[in-house]
């Protein structure tokens, strides 16, 4: 089931942010039994590199990622760790 979630996350972020780098890690196994994980939603780490982040403050970048994921944040994702950069920041 989580492989499908990763693909949904990947599709949503690729569509909205056209990233040059997109890494998604399912970290749910480390949170088994955690109160927030009992509803079946997962814990994920994402690293997104996109030109669309240019000129955005870190908080705005995180909001853009949350907006791209839309209802997945309510139905499939319990916790999300975000690293969001522009290509020039990757140096």
C-alpha positions in Angstrom: 0.0 0.0 0.0 2.8 2.4 0.8 4.4 2.0 -2.6 1.1 3.3 -4.0 1.3 6.3 -1.6 4.8 7.0 -2.7 3.7 7.1 -6.3 0.8 9.4 -5.5 3.1 11.7 -3.7 5.6 11.6 -6.6 2.9 12.3 -9.1 1.5 15.2 -7.2 4.8 16.9 -6.6 6.0 16.3 -10.2 2.9 17.9 -11.5 2.9 20.9 -9.3 6.6 21.6 -8.9 8.4 20.1 -11.9 11.4 19.1 -9.7 14.8 18.3 -11.0 15.3 16.2 -7.9 12.6 14.4 -6.1 13.4 11.9 -3.3 10.7 10.3 -1.2 11.4 8.1 1.7 8.7 6.1 3.6 9.7 6.3 7.2 6.4 4.8 8.6 8.1 1.6 9.9 9.9 3.7 12.5 6.6 5.0 13.9 4.7 1.8 14.3 2.5 2.0 17.3 2.8 5.8 17.4 -0.5 7.4 18.3 -0.6 9.4 15.1 0.2 6.4 12.9 -2.7 4.3 14.2 -5.1 5.7 11.7 -3.0 4.1 8.9 -1.5 7.2 7.5 2.2 7.3 6.8 5.4 9.2 7.8 7.4 10.4 4.8 10.6 12.4 4.1 10.8 14.4 0.8 13.6 16.2 -0.8 12.5 18.5 -3.6 14.7 20.6 -5.8 12.7 23.0 -8.1 13.1 26.2 -9.9 9.6 27.1 -8.7 11.1 27.7 -5.2 13.2 30.7 -6.5 12.4 33.8 -4.5 10.4 31.8 -1.9 11.1 31.9 1.8 11.4 28.4 3.4 7.9 28.6 4.9 6.4 29.4 1.5 8.3 26.4 0.0 6.8 24.1 2.6 3.3 25.6 1.9 3.8 24.9 -1.8 4.6 21.3 -1.1 1.6 20.9 1.2 -0.6 22.6 -1.4 0.7 20.2 -4.1 -0.1 17.2 -1.9 -3.6 18.5 -1.2 -5.9 15.9 0.3 -3.1 13.3 0.6 -2.2 15.3 3.7 -5.6 14.3 5.1 -6.0 10.8 3.8 -2.5 9.2 3.5 0.2 11.3 5.2 0.4 11.7 8.9 3.8 13.3 9.1 6.0 14.9 6.4 9.6 16.1 6.7 10.5 18.5 3.8 13.8 19.6 2.4 13.0 22.1 -0.4 15.7 23.8 -2.4 16.4 25.6 -5.8 18.9 24.0 -8.1 21.4 26.7 -7.3 21.2 25.9 -3.6 22.3 22.3 -4.3 25.8 23.2 -5.3 
